[in-house]
Amino acid sequence: MTSSEQTDHQEEGVEVPYDQLNPDTLRNLISEFVTREWEESGATSYTLDQKIEQVLRQLREGKARVVFDATSESCNIVPCHS
């Protein structure tokens, strides 16, 4: 389970299509997100690259999205709720 699945609050803001972000910017955003939000559980630990790839996969599969919050002037990655 990733931290994006563990987030309890709804992020309000404007969705930013992840595939329109500069690849380096997207990687930096995801890197910051996983180092800030990811909590290891169990005996399995992941490298930073593995965590980034997992979040990228969730973005590609529509399970997560990038949201820009104008109030805090920050981006976050949040789960998509069906």
Secondary structure, DSSP 8 states (H G I E B T S, - for coil): --HHHH--S---SEEE-GGGS-HHHHHHHHHHHHHHH----SS----HHHHHHHHHHHHHTTSEEEEEETTTTEEEEEE---
